[in-house]
């Protein structure tokens, strides 16, 4: 008997996170593209704290490949390192929230 094994294609980060500078009260968006589509168990973090979908934090995915995090109405204390994790894959970028000079 001949048995064939098809190994699952290893997931890779096609396009990683990019550092973003925004002003207080604006939105900051981070995007990470994975291949192949359908990678599960993805998680977003801000300075080591896991993020969850709510009114301020929008987490979405498109076509199972493009994962997006939007932080709305950011404040100075939101500055830090944003990390996207999918299994053993990790991408990080800096978020800098700038105050508005009066």
C-alpha positions in Angstrom: 0.0 0.0 0.0 1.1 3.5 -0.8 0.2 6.2 1.6 0.7 9.9 0.8 1.2 12.5 3.5 0.5 16.1 2.7 2.1 18.4 5.2 0.3 21.5 5.9 1.9 24.5 4.4 3.8 26.4 7.0 2.3 29.8 7.8 4.5 32.9 7.1 4.1 36.6 7.6 3.8 38.2 4.1 3.5 41.8 5.4 4.3 42.7 9.0 3.2 45.5 11.3 4.5 49.0 10.7 5.2 51.6 13.4 2.6 54.4 13.6 2.6 57.9 15.0 -0.8 59.5 15.8 -2.1 62.4 17.8 -4.3 62.1 21.0 -7.9 61.3 20.0 -7.1 59.8 16.6 -7.2 56.1 15.6 -4.2 53.9 15.0 -4.4 51.0 12.6 -2.0 48.0 12.4 -2.2 45.3 9.7 -0.5 41.9 9.3 -0.9 39.7 6.3 -0.4 35.9 6.7 -0.1 33.1 4.1 -1.8 30.7 3.7 -5.2 32.0 4.7 -7.1 30.5 7.6 -4.4 30.7 10.3 -6.1 30.3 13.7 -5.3 31.3 17.2 -4.2 34.9 16.4 -3.7 37.4 19.3 -3.0 41.1 19.5 -1.1 42.6 22.4 -0.2 46.2 23.6 2.9 46.2 25.9 2.3 42.6 26.9 -1.4 43.0 27.6 -3.8 40.9 25.4 -6.3 43.0 23.4 -9.9 42.1 22.8 -12.6 43.4 20.5 -14.6 46.2 22.2 -15.7 49.8 21.6 -12.1 51.1 21.6 -10.3 48.2 20.2 -11.5 46.8 16.8 -10.0 43.4 15.7 -10.9 42.1 12.3 -9.7 39.8 9.5 -10.3 39.8 5.8 -10.1 36.7 3.5 -8.5 34.8 6.4 -5.2 36.4 5.6 -5.3 40.1 6.5 -5.5 40.7 10.2 -6.3 44.3 11.4 -6.2 46.0 14.8 -7.6 49.5 15.1 -7.2 51.4 18.4 -9.8 54.3 18.5 -9.6 57.5 20.5 -6.0 56.9 21.6 -4.4 58.6 24.6 -0.8 59.2 25.5 -0.7 56.2 27.8 -1.5 54.0 24.8 2.0 54.5 23.4 4.0 51.3 23.4 4.7 48.1 21.5 1.9 46.5 19.5 2.5 42.8 18.9 0.6 40.4 16.6 1.1 36.7 17.3 -0.1 33.7 15.3 1.2 30.5 16.7 5.0 30.8 16.5 4.8 33.8 14.2 5.3 37.3 15.8 5.3 40.8 14.3 5.8 43.9 16.4 5.7 47.7 15.9 5.7 50.9 17.9 2.7 53.1 18.6 3.6 56.7 19.5 0.7 58.9 20.6 1.6 62.5 20.5 0.0 65.2 22.5 -1.4 68.3 20.9 0.5 71.5 21.8 -1.7 74.3 22.8 
